[in-house]
Amino acid sequence: MDGDLIDRWHQALARPMDVGEPPVGRADGEVEAVVDRRNGRVRLGHLYQRQPLRVLTPTPATGEPLTLVVSNVSGGMVGGDRYRTAVVAEEGADLLVCGQAAEKVYRSKGADTEVTVDLSLEAGARMEWLPQGTILFDGARLQRRTTVDLAAGAQFLAGEILVFGRLGMGEVMRRGRLHDRWRLRTQGRLVWADALVLDDDIGGTLDHPAAFNGARALATVVYAARDAADLLSPVREVLAGHADTGVRTAATVWPGLLLMRILGADSAALRRAFGHCWSWLRAAALGRPATLPVLWQI
């Protein structure tokens, strides 16, 4: 990489969070990737990875962009672990970043699991950010920060699912801590800031009628681009088609940003609604096949 690219790379991957060294025996995983476009071909121009995080590059299906699959080979996260993922999509690059499996955050004896995500899209770049979701065990403690920086003309589609407990085992997350923070900037201007903070009596918040009202899973979908407002009415129709499945949905828009939320007591029903919404949106907004990645089949 040339000197200018290295300078931009270090600026994009600046680390404002200095939390010191992780406890002995804990994971300290990291992925740094730069995707560029050279001679009309999108390619992975730079990759750094440190265990237990790994990046897989499967051959994309017809109509799909360059795909990066982020895998945590440790099998889950525990208190004191630190994970950082940073992806830069250079000018004109087109890619999908997804997870290999749902991430599990195990019960902690006191320390937080810390996750940092930094995503940067240069002019005209397009990125889908699609992890497979996060399952919070009872007693888990997660602190996650996601920062997105978009240049002019970039398109960004992101989604995340939070499941509060091992619902298939009959477990609901009753105690623990969650601090999930998003910051999204377009051309250096903050256009969306979001933070979900749950601490101590999480079960009470999940049950409270003025909060989650019995929901055990939460999904968020964000689309940032100039045409975001044009998709509000049709995406509401897509979400309304799942009203009889017990999930609750909502969508709203700001200039250049479309935001969707899905709440449900049944994580499987919520995942189906999320998948339908995502499949429709990626086709309508990005011109891609109206389907989830193979790894994401529901």
C-alpha positions, 0 to 999 in steps of 0.5 A: 500500500502507498503512503497515503493509503497507509495514512488513511488506514491508520486514521480510520482505525484509530483506537479511542478506547484504551482499556489496557491489556486483557486479563491473562487467559482471555481472548484479544482478537482483531480483524483489520481489512481494506477492500479496494477496487482496482481495474474494475475488480473489487478485491481484498487489498489488505488483511490483518487477523489475530486469533480467535478472529478469522476471516473467510472469503468464500466464492460469492454466488451469482449476483453477490459482491465480494464476501468476508465472513468473520469467524470467532474460532473460540466458540464464544465470548467470556468476561474480559475478552476483547474483540475488534473488527475494522473494515474499510471499503475504498472508493467504489468498493462493493462488499458484504461482511457477515458472521459465520454463526451467532455470537454467544456471550457467556456468564461473567464473574464480573468483567465485561466483554468488550467489542469494538467495530469500526466501519469506513466507506469511501465515496461510492462504496457499498457495504452490507454489515450482517452479523448472525446475531448475539445471544446473551447468556444469563449473567453476561456482561457486554460492552459494544461500540460500533462506529460507521463513517460514510463518505459522499455517495456511499450506501450502508446496510446494517443489521443486528439481532440481540437474544436475551438468554438461551431461549431454546433451553428455557433460559431468560437473561435476568441479570448482567449488563449490556451497553450497545452503542452506535455512532453513524456519521456521513461526511463527518457529520453525526446523523445517528447516535443510539445506545441501549443500556441494560444493567442489573435487573435486566429481566425486570426491564424485559418484562416491564410493559413500558419497556420490552413488554415480554420481548426476548429478542430485539432486531435493528436494521439501518440503511444509510444512503441518499434514497433512504426516505424513498423506502420508508412506506414499502418497508413498513408494508414488508414488516406489517406482513409479520404482525400475525406472528407475534413480533412488533415492528416499527420503521422511521426515517431521517434525512439519509437514514432509514431505521427499523426495529423488531421486537418479539418473544419468539426469537425464531419468528423475529429472525424470520421477520428480520430475514424477510426485511433484509432480503427485500431491502438489499434487493430494493436498495442495492440491486442484489438478490432478494435472499440472505447469504447461504450461511444465513438461511432460515 
